[in-house]
Amino acid sequence: MVTVAILLLMTTISLSLANSANSQTLCDNGEITGSNQRLPVILVHGYRENSTVWSEWEQFLKVDGIPFCTVSFHNSDDMCGSAADHARELEQIVQYVKSITGQTNVNIVGHSKGGLDARVYLANTGTPDVANLIMLGTPNAGSVLADFPYSDGCSPAILDLRTDAPDTKVPPNTNTRYFSIAGECFVWYYSNTIPGPDDGLVAVSSVESLTYSTPLGQTQNCHWDLFGQKEYRLAQPILAE
């Protein structure tokens, strides 16, 4: 136990020094700390969100000693930017996290549109740098709610969520394993609009629509609550490999 504690302390110190040496951090949580025995995790928020949605997961990851980076997109509109723009910036973030941690691979967890951002990045680059992508409530076949002709004000992001959006149809990256976690809850004002079981915004069938992605399970949480312990427990065996 003492040896393990010493190794973890040395890893934390070395990662902290590496962060200090780099004058510009691309991670909202600042220094990346954790065990060098675990791949770092990049946490990508979704539509109309920011990196604070990961606050509960940050605590879980710290307990498990898993290095992580919470993301904001600084070169394009953060909450409402397009998947294509976010994908280009995500490529920079992946390289940054690799350089800081010394790892050759990372994992990505994306909530909602964050999963689509990551899918576009993986498809466009064919990168071998991402071992696993875990998508929480990601509308992989779009959301019918985004098809309605109303002015959302969060554009161009809303266009990426439509059922005919190009980003929902990108091919897989054969270097990456894909996983999904879906939520199911009842929201009365959308109950007759979204087909089948859904999380209040996205149908379970859309989340689990990719033939090359493995469903890790479903929770009883709504779309905007898929950041809790239940979801983390489903993802944890992949992140702790």
Buried (B, 14 or more C-beta within 10 A) or exposed (E): EEEEEEEBEEBBEBBBEBBEEEEEBBBBBEBBBBBBEBBBBBBBBBBBBBBEBBEEBBEBBBEBBBBBBBBBBEEBBBBBBBBBBBBBBBBEBBBBBBEBBEBEBBBBBBBBBBBBBBBBBBBBBEBEBBBBBBBBBBBBBBBBBBBEEEEBEBEBBBBBBBBEBEBBEBEBBEBBBBBBBBBBBEBEEBEEBBEEBBBBBBBBBBBBBBEEBEBBEBBEBBBBBBBBEBBBEBBBEBBBE
